[in-house]
């Protein structure tokens, strides 16, 4: 997906039609799965982020120190595109710092921050003071509590890589 002049909503759930057990899907307003995340059985610390046709976009690895790295494609020998470090980890608040990796393999000056509460499936992704994307639970009229098995990801105009934003949401929720 490319940048859009209006916000884009993706609906995130494990229960979209066509997903295999354990996959997490990101669907558009028509119900078409745009991205899906496959939890790898080996190694257990790997998530494979796929497009709608099943092509690998990003391999996400979690390390013992709580950091993450994302690589292009399925093979970890490809180019690293981002590094994520958890800076705050409290019961009601989590914050991540995201370093985008430049062409030469060094962290670029451009970085993102993710702040929110994973239990509520609520986070905001910032680039500087600008909001890149937000997640929120799906409420219905006359519903006292929102179910946490489906939520919305709103990506605001100016975000150039929707796959990267969705991958950061997956890391935030893990």
Secondary structure, DSSP 8 states (H G I E B T S, - for coil): ----SS-EEEEEES-STT--TT-EEEE-TTS-EEEEEEE-SSSTTEEEEEETTS-EEEEEEE-TTS-EEEEESS-TTS-EEEEEEEEEE-SS-EEEEEEEE-TTSSEEEEEEEEEEEGGGTEEEEEETTEEEEEEEE---TT-SS--SSEEEEEE-TT---HHHHHHHHHHHH-
